[in-house]
Amino acid sequence: MIASAAAKCCPVRSLSPAVLLASPIRWDRIGRMMILAVCVLIALLYVRPLFAIWSARGEAVVRQQQVSKLAAEHKLLTERVNALKNPAALEREARRLGMVKPGEQAYVIKGLPSGP
């Protein structure tokens, strides 16, 4: 009884295939465009992280070159410190800088040629 009352109240219309084919909205194209839009959006969301990774790699190469340069400089300075621990080398360096021992007299000679 209830089913027959609902059928009388709201009749279900079945659409003919001709009406479905004549529909002005092309749902297949809209679906394709939505899928394309989602794919483009996903690709755009990947652009910034990929750019960050690429620039980080370039910066890592530069930093690695700086590290190797500083390591070579550190090695030279360590060798110089070890060489200056020797008292004779320390005295030679001090005399090169113009220092004299207590009790010595320093002389300045002017007019010498500037090279060998």
PyMOL commands that set and color helices and strands:
alter all, ss='L'
color gray80, all
select helices_A, chain A and resi 2-9+17-21+27-84+87-96
alter helices_A, ss='H'
color red, helices_A
deselect
rebuild
show_as cartoon
